[in-house]
Amino acid sequence: MQHAGRRAEIERLDAVPRLRLEPRSDAVAAGALEALREAGRRVPEDVGIVGFDDSSWALRCDPPLSTIHQPAGELGRAAAKAVLAQLRGERIETPIMLDCPVVWRESA
């Protein structure tokens, strides 16, 4: 995953001189961070980057990656609850909304 993010960002850097990077998995964002560094871009001074997951990847990056926290436990519980309700023939309300706060670190 990290290498895929790196390759994709190198291609995008060649095409666009200044970027705004969208949230993506922390692993792919870590690869993008590496690609930015290789291209001579400074994070966050030149380009800000935010990942998605709030995984251990975010803390291993230099600079530490800002990320959107994915509440995996809550997500699993909500999915299980919805499946069980459907199996009982109950109607479930959609969409199911979960809190996904931004965890600000030094990359953005």
Secondary structure, 3 states (H helix, E strand, C coil): CHHHHHHHHHHHHHHCCCCCCCCEEHHHHHHHHHHHHHCCCCCCCCCCCEEEECCHHHHHCCCCCEEEECCHHHHHHHHHHHHHHHHCCCCCCCCCCCCCCEECCCCC
